[in-house]
Amino acid sequence: MAQGALPGFRDFYPAEFAQRAYIARVWREVARRYAFVEYDGPPLEPLDLYTKKSGDEIVGQLYNFTDKGGREVALRPEMTPTLARMVAARANALRKPVRWFSLPQLFRYERQQKGRLREHFQLNVDIIGESDVTADAELLAVAIDIMGEFGLSPADVRARVSDRRLLRALLHRLGVSEAQLPGVFAVIDKIERQPREVSAEKMAAAGMTVESREALFALMDGVTLEALRARYGDTPDIAERIADLERYYGYLDDLGVASWVQLDLSIVRGLAYYTGIVFELFDAQGEFRAICGGGRYDNLLNALGGVELPALGFGMGDVVLGELLRSRGLADAPLGEPDFWVAATENGDLRDVLLAATRLRRAGASVEYALRPQSVSKQRKAAFSAGATYFVTVGAGFRENDGVEIDEVQRVEGAGASLVDRLASMPRTLASVISLVRDS
């Protein structure tokens, strides 16, 4: 019996690869519009690059081993440590702010579940060297514009935004001490995924009073900046954070994405290295895991690379995004059907087919032909099966007069005047076809 892919890994047949390529193409195009440039690093890194950031407990989630040189290494589970290492190596020479993106394949040895595999491809977008909320707004706009480019709308996807500095200041106002903060943040991170009474018990265990617990639940149930200012604006730290978020929302409005965004203080992005504004993108119907998540991590580059630079970024994986696009009927991607199928007439020469195919390919067209002699009718069926748009036949006199016949196999939906239409007033020659291909 044929053996399949390893658990949590995927085979990409042409149809699946076309969808993956479509997602990557949109990712790259939107990142380009925002003037981000692409980078990459090795898929294998020293193990301590990850334990330095996340502690030894992460080893259980990694594909790690000792290589033939005796080095402890791991397949990359994320891209941020590699980014930090690379930026630190050339920090003085890089133009600031650094605006980089990457599309790595990442690996984690963890339990498979809906929306999570043991490998996936991920868009990483990062800005390094800018501390103002203009950068935070720019970053979120990239993620939201990607959703729009896929044909999604605010009715499909919501960007839920918070600020860990604001939440920290609010918790201090509620009487939570600095020592209690990690435990309370951990409860908030899971507050949507566990019963309220369980969260209350954990808050109590972390030292919160009944009054502060109820106030925190009220904050988690949904608030506005106006309501926060009215109730807590007399605390300077809170007022400062609210002012930053008001500027942030103004910039999001200018960038055309504010209608996608809602304030949600339950978003804390469980990882402790986040320091400021954080966000996650969810489908509005709540069917899937988070599509995307990220935020500001101003201290991480110093911890990993010894370089003090403010930084922020997000990751967007292909698995949940692909599920969402398929559920909305937006995942169809062309398989690379040929533009032309070239065939010889009954008295034609296969070498003329090769010559015509070569000239069309060098003009930029995608061309297929039968690799062995076949009847014209059989080749027409093959052209239709291959998805070719045009069928070109070359006859015995092709080399002398460049003459061809061309008709449509199938019209591309939404296309304008076809080559056949445009050739109506032109000589039926391969040179005319090539001229129109180059002009299209």
Long-range contacts (C-beta under 8 A, 24 or more apart in sequence): 6-118, 7-112, 7-118, 8-112, 8-117, 8-118, 8-119, 9-117, 9-118, 9-119, 10-117, 10-119, 14-335, 14-336, 15-335, 18-333, 18-334, 18-335, 18-336, 19-322, 19-325, 19-331, 19-333, 20-121, 20-318, 20-322, 21-333, 22-331, 22-333, 23-121, 23-318, 23-321, 23-322, 23-325, 24-103, 24-121, 24-318, 26-146, 26-149, 26-150, 27-101, 27-103, 27-123, 27-146, 27-316, 28-101, 28-103, 29-149, 30-142, 30-145, 30-146, 30-149, 31-101, 31-123, 31-125, 31-142, 33-145, 34-99, 34-138, 34-141, 34-142, 34-145, 35-99, 36-99, 36-100, 36-101, 36-125, 36-142, 37-99, 37-100, 37-101, 38-100, 38-101, 38-102, 38-103, 39-83, 39-86, 39-100, 39-101, 39-102, 40-102, 40-103, 40-104, 41-76, 41-79, 41-82, 41-83, 41-85, 41-86, 41-102, 41-104, 42-76, 42-82, 43-75, 43-76, 43-104, 43-105, 43-107, 44-73, 44-74, 44-75, 44-76, 45-73, 45-74, 45-76, 45-81, 45-82, 45-85, 46-71, 46-72, 46-73, 46-74, 47-72, 47-73, 47-74, 48-72, 49-81, 49-82, 49-85, 49-304, 50-74, 50-77, 50-78, 50-81, 52-81, 52-303, 52-304, 53-80, 53-81, 53-273, 53-300, 53-303, 53-304, 54-271, 60-109, 61-108, 61-109, 61-110, 62-107, 62-108, 62-109, 63-107, 63-108, 63-109, 75-107, 76-104, 76-106, 76-107, 77-106, 77-107, 77-108, 78-106, 78-315, 79-104, 79-106, 79-122, 79-124, 79-315, 80-124, 80-126, 80-297, 80-300, 80-304, 80-313, 81-304, 83-124, 83-126, 83-128, 83-313, 84-300, 84-301, 84-304, 84-305, 84-307, 85-304, 85-305, 87-128, 87-301, 87-305, 87-307, 87-309, 88-301, 88-304, 88-305, 88-306, 88-307, 89-305, 91-305, 91-307, 91-309, 94-128, 94-129, 96-128, 96-129, 96-130, 96-309, 97-127, 97-128, 97-129, 97-130, 97-135, 98-126, 98-127, 98-128, 98-129, 99-126, 99-127, 100-125, 100-126, 100-128, 101-125, 101-126, 114-288, 114-289, 114-323, 115-288, 115-289, 115-319, 115-320, 115-323, 116-289, 116-319, 117-319, 120-317, 120-318, 120-319, 121-317, 121-318, 122-315, 122-316, 122-317, 122-318, 123-315, 123-316, 123-317, 124-313, 124-314, 124-315, 125-294, 125-313, 125-314, 125-316, 126-311, 126-312, 126-313, 127-311, 127-312, 127-313, 128-301, 128-309, 128-310, 128-311, 129-309, 129-310, 129-311, 130-310, 131-298, 131-310, 133-244, 133-245, 133-247, 133-248, 133-251, 133-277, 134-251, 135-312, 136-248, 136-276, 136-277, 136-295, 136-296, 136-312, 137-248, 137-251, 137-252, 137-255, 138-251, 138-255, 139-294, 139-312, 139-313, 139-314, 140-252, 140-257, 140-261, 140-279, 140-314, 141-252, 141-255, 141-256, 141-257, 142-314, 143-279, 143-281, 143-292, 143-294, 143-314, 143-316, 144-257, 144-260, 144-261, 144-281, 145-257, 146-316, 147-260, 147-281, 147-291, 150-321, 150-325, 150-330, 151-328, 151-330, 152-324, 152-328, 152-330, 154-259, 154-260, 154-284, 155-284, 156-283, 156-284, 156-324, 156-328, 157-260, 157-281, 157-282, 157-283, 157-284, 157-291, 157-324, 158-260, 158-261, 158-262, 158-281, 158-282, 158-283, 158-284, 159-257, 159-260, 159-261, 159-262, 159-279, 159-280, 159-281, 160-261, 160-262, 160-263, 160-264, 160-266, 160-267, 160-279, 160-280, 160-281, 160-282, 161-261, 161-262, 161-263, 161-264, 161-267, 161-277, 161-278, 161-279, 162-263, 162-264, 162-265, 162-266, 162-267, 162-268, 162-277, 162-278, 162-279, 163-241, 163-244, 163-245, 163-276, 163-277, 163-278, 164-268, 164-269, 164-274, 164-275, 164-276, 164-277, 164-278, 164-295, 165-241, 165-275, 165-276, 166-228, 166-238, 166-241, 166-242, 166-245, 166-265, 167-265, 167-268, 169-235, 169-237, 169-238, 169-241, 170-219, 170-228, 170-232, 170-238, 170-265, 171-216, 172-237, 173-232, 173-235, 173-238, 174-208, 174-212, 174-215, 174-216, 175-208, 175-209, 175-212, 176-206, 176-207, 176-208, 176-212, 177-207, 180-206, 180-207, 180-208, 182-272, 183-207, 184-208, 184-216, 185-268, 185-270, 185-272, 186-270, 188-216, 188-220, 188-265, 188-266, 188-268, 189-268, 189-269, 189-270, 191-220, 191-266, 192-266, 219-265, 220-265, 220-266, 222-263, 222-264, 223-263, 223-265, 224-263, 225-249, 225-263, 245-277, 248-277, 269-293, 269-294, 269-295, 273-297, 273-299, 273-300, 273-303, 275-299, 276-312, 277-312, 279-314, 281-316, 283-324, 287-324, 287-327, 288-320, 288-323, 288-324, 288-327, 289-320, 290-320, 291-316, 291-320, 291-321, 291-324, 292-316, 292-317, 292-321, 335-387, 336-366, 337-366, 337-386, 337-387, 337-388, 337-389, 338-366, 338-367, 338-368, 338-386, 338-387, 338-388, 338-389, 339-365, 339-366, 339-367, 339-388, 339-389, 339-390, 339-437, 340-365, 340-366, 340-367, 340-368, 340-388, 340-389, 340-390, 340-391, 340-392, 341-367, 341-368, 341-369, 341-379, 341-382, 341-383, 341-386, 341-388, 341-390, 341-391, 341-392, 341-409, 342-367, 342-368, 342-369, 342-392, 342-393, 342-394, 343-369, 343-370, 343-374, 343-376, 343-379, 343-380, 343-383, 343-391, 343-392, 343-393, 343-394, 344-373, 344-393, 344-394, 344-395, 345-376, 345-393, 345-394, 345-395, 345-396, 346-375, 346-376, 347-395, 347-396, 348-393, 348-394, 348-395, 348-396, 348-398, 349-394, 349-396, 349-398, 352-394, 352-398, 352-399, 353-394, 355-398, 355-399, 356-392, 356-394, 356-398, 356-404, 356-430, 359-430, 359-434, 360-392, 360-430, 360-433, 360-434, 360-437, 363-434, 363-437, 363-438, 364-437, 364-438, 365-437, 380-409, 383-409, 384-409, 384-410, 390-418, 390-419, 390-420, 392-430, 392-433, 394-430, 398-430, 401-429, 402-429, 402-430, 402-431, 403-428, 403-429, 403-430, 404-428, 404-429, 404-430, 404-433, 406-433
